Amino acid sequence: MLQFITHHTLRFDEEQATLQVLEGGCRWIQLRMKDASEEELLRTGRRIGALCRQYGATFIIDDHVELVKELGADGVHLGKNDMPVAQARKMLGQGCIIGATANTFEDVARAVADGADYLGIGPFRYTTTKKNLSPILGTEGYIDIMRRCRENGIDIPTVAIGGIMADDIAPLLSTGVTGIALSGALLNAPDPQAETNKIVTRINNFKK
């Protein structure tokens, strides 16, 4: 599974970027606009939500639990400093997808116990698209976390995130993660639509 996390660049705003990756075959969009006003988030979220429905893609909002229902989003992704997963679950109910960010196995176990539906585990390496990064994991970090997940019977979707490039995908999937989240690797490509298609194909064809 490929997840796309929106990021405003000189070439594309969030809506244009989302259209590029949807055309390329991505079917999971997370709208992340950390510094935007609520008005801007709602305006952009409505447009991106409509695109996701048009393409049959899952639409996730970063952080803003209070906007999920208003935007008709499928769920929310919560960072380590955002609202606790258990509190978000009480607000949103069982029908909404709740993802959580994890940097350690302890983060993973806590999020699973609190009812997260999937985990974004990272960062893989340094990335300029996120401030206040947790310690870098590298491939070895994923190997360790995924081994401990297996040993503890934890089996929910896990998505590697943070500075990942196309050549990192096979080594990361080999650790046992079930998905890859990308932003800059797609938007900085000469043709984001073609790059998305290439990466979706690479993920779908991966053989463990």
Disulfide bonds with the S-S distance in Angstrom:
none
